[in-house]
Amino acid sequence: MDDLQNDKTEYAGHVANGVVVLDEAAHLPEGARVRVIPVIDLTLAERLKKIIGIAKGLPSDLAKNHNHYIHGTPKI
């Protein structure tokens, strides 16, 4: 894999019937080793769902006045 560490080219694709299919032709030498890293498209809420709502005892206006509580600016 050392040869790929210096190559900054990336190819996008998808999995079809268990096989990685590239979206456009890639001109790679026969036998070239490749690395496939799955892209997981999650919303911010999906990524943070385990921690959303776990903080207790916060002011009810924290979202609106977070700068006041963090930096001491006047409340809105």
MORACOR-V531252 format. One record per helix or strand of 3 or more residues. SS is the DSSP state (@ for helix, = for strand). FROM is the first residue (numbers start at 1). TO is the last residue. If there is no record, write none. Layout:
ss:from:to
SS:FROM:TO
SS:FROM:TO
This chain:
ss:from:to
@:2:5
=:13:16
=:19:22
@:44:48
@:66:71
